[in-house]
Amino acid sequence: MPPSAVSQASERTKIMEAAYRILAENEGAAISIAGVLSAAELSTRAFYRHFDSKDGLLLAMFRQDADRVLAELQTAAATAATATEALRAWIGGMLRLTGDPRRRRRALVLDSAEVNRAKGYRAERARYEAAEVAALAQILHRGHAEGSFPLARPAADAAYIRAALHQAVSEQLTQSAAIGADEAAERLLDFSFRALGVPASARP
């Protein structure tokens, strides 16, 4: 009998988690399908039920975590009372992720050379970054409509804020920053609020 939907989901999770473990233990070195299946204690048939190649597995891992982070940040921003609070929730939330050891390790795995080499990675990364910019632009449009971001040019400013945030996150992940995540968030927020024309008295 074919495996049930539940057992197939379990297989997929086991394969992805095994790949994470191997990459983390070997600091992002190359992995093999055979090695992943050995760690997951599953068959080749199980692998090809879910992925067409090793690259397909690596891209699925990246997409799953990237979409999870994006959904969390979008929820935090959407439930904020004002646009300024939404921007604070987005920037602070992204940088706080770097302080969680488990999530920091996963982020480093997904930025490893092995994942970067996967066919289709650049397109997948571009998709995620475009989604980030679109979500930030939505916050800036909201702030402009509310009157709290009077100088905002949402599309352009969202791209610049995302680039600055990405740099700050990268420094925290690699532990090359001279300041902690909370201070980095405050500095980036100060920069963003000034650029958007938010008076100091209106900053949360």
LINWO-V64711 format. One record per residue. N is the residue number from 1. RES is the residue in one small letter. SS is DSSP state (2 for helix, 1 for strand, 0 for the rest). Layout:
n=N res=RES ss=SS
n=N res=RES ss=SS
This chain:
n=1 res=m ss=0
n=2 res=p ss=0
n=3 res=p ss=0
n=4 res=s ss=0
n=5 res=a ss=2
n=6 res=v ss=2
n=7 res=s ss=2
n=8 res=q ss=2
n=9 res=a ss=2
n=10 res=s ss=2
n=11 res=e ss=2
n=12 res=r ss=2
n=13 res=t ss=2
n=14 res=k ss=2
n=15 res=i ss=2
n=16 res=m ss=2
n=17 res=e ss=2
n=18 res=a ss=2
n=19 res=a ss=2
n=20 res=y ss=2
n=21 res=r ss=2
n=22 res=i ss=2
n=23 res=l ss=2
n=24 res=a ss=2
n=25 res=e ss=2
n=26 res=n ss=0
n=27 res=e ss=0
n=28 res=g ss=0
n=29 res=a ss=0
n=30 res=a ss=0
n=31 res=i ss=0
n=32 res=s ss=0
n=33 res=i ss=2
n=34 res=a ss=2
n=35 res=g ss=2
n=36 res=v ss=2
n=37 res=l ss=2
n=38 res=s ss=2
n=39 res=a ss=2
n=40 res=a ss=2
n=41 res=e ss=0
n=42 res=l ss=0
n=43 res=s ss=0
n=44 res=t ss=2
n=45 res=r ss=2
n=46 res=a ss=2
n=47 res=f ss=2
n=48 res=y ss=2
n=49 res=r ss=2
n=50 res=h ss=2
n=51 res=f ss=0
n=52 res=d ss=0
n=53 res=s ss=0
n=54 res=k ss=2
n=55 res=d ss=2
n=56 res=g ss=2
n=57 res=l ss=2
n=58 res=l ss=2
n=59 res=l ss=2
n=60 res=a ss=2
n=61 res=m ss=2
n=62 res=f ss=2
n=63 res=r ss=2
n=64 res=q ss=2
n=65 res=d ss=2
n=66 res=a ss=2
n=67 res=d ss=2
n=68 res=r ss=2
n=69 res=v ss=2
n=70 res=l ss=2
n=71 res=a ss=2
n=72 res=e ss=2
n=73 res=l ss=2
n=74 res=q ss=2
n=75 res=t ss=2
n=76 res=a ss=2
n=77 res=a ss=2
n=78 res=a ss=2
n=79 res=t ss=0
n=80 res=a ss=0
n=81 res=a ss=0
n=82 res=t ss=0
n=83 res=a ss=2
n=84 res=t ss=2
n=85 res=e ss=2
n=86 res=a ss=2
n=87 res=l ss=2
n=88 res=r ss=2
n=89 res=a ss=2
n=90 res=w ss=2
n=91 res=i ss=2
n=92 res=g ss=2
n=93 res=g ss=2
n=94 res=m ss=2
n=95 res=l ss=2
n=96 res=r ss=2
n=97 res=l ss=2
n=98 res=t ss=0
n=99 res=g ss=0
n=100 res=d ss=0
n=101 res=p ss=2
n=102 res=r ss=2
n=103 res=r ss=2
n=104 res=r ss=2
n=105 res=r ss=2
n=106 res=r ss=2
n=107 res=a ss=2
n=108 res=l ss=2
n=109 res=v ss=2
n=110 res=l ss=2
n=111 res=d ss=0
n=112 res=s ss=0
n=113 res=a ss=2
n=114 res=e ss=2
n=115 res=v ss=2
n=116 res=n ss=2
n=117 res=r ss=0
n=118 res=a ss=0
n=119 res=k ss=0
n=120 res=g ss=0
n=121 res=y ss=2
n=122 res=r ss=2
n=123 res=a ss=2
n=124 res=e ss=2
n=125 res=r ss=2
n=126 res=a ss=2
n=127 res=r ss=2
n=128 res=y ss=2
n=129 res=e ss=2
n=130 res=a ss=2
n=131 res=a ss=2
n=132 res=e ss=2
n=133 res=v ss=2
n=134 res=a ss=2
n=135 res=a ss=2
n=136 res=l ss=2
n=137 res=a ss=2
n=138 res=q ss=2
n=139 res=i ss=2
n=140 res=l ss=2
n=141 res=h ss=2
n=142 res=r ss=2
n=143 res=g ss=2
n=144 res=h ss=2
n=145 res=a ss=2
n=146 res=e ss=2
n=147 res=g ss=0
n=148 res=s ss=0
n=149 res=f ss=0
n=150 res=p ss=0
n=151 res=l ss=0
n=152 res=a ss=0
n=153 res=r ss=0
n=154 res=p ss=2
n=155 res=a ss=2
n=156 res=a ss=2
n=157 res=d ss=2
n=158 res=a ss=2
n=159 res=a ss=2
n=160 res=y ss=2
n=161 res=i ss=2
n=162 res=r ss=2
n=163 res=a ss=2
n=164 res=a ss=2
n=165 res=l ss=2
n=166 res=h ss=2
n=167 res=q ss=2
n=168 res=a ss=2
n=169 res=v ss=2
n=170 res=s ss=2
n=171 res=e ss=2
n=172 res=q ss=2
n=173 res=l ss=2
n=174 res=t ss=0
n=175 res=q ss=0
n=176 res=s ss=0
n=177 res=a ss=0
n=178 res=a ss=0
n=179 res=i ss=0
n=180 res=g ss=0
n=181 res=a ss=2
n=182 res=d ss=2
n=183 res=e ss=2
n=184 res=a ss=2
n=185 res=a ss=2
n=186 res=e ss=2
n=187 res=r ss=2
n=188 res=l ss=2
n=189 res=l ss=2
n=190 res=d ss=2
n=191 res=f ss=2
n=192 res=s ss=2
n=193 res=f ss=2
n=194 res=r ss=2
n=195 res=a ss=2
n=196 res=l ss=2
n=197 res=g ss=0
n=198 res=v ss=0
n=199 res=p ss=0
n=200 res=a ss=2
n=201 res=s ss=2
n=202 res=a ss=2
n=203 res=r ss=0
n=204 res=p ss=0
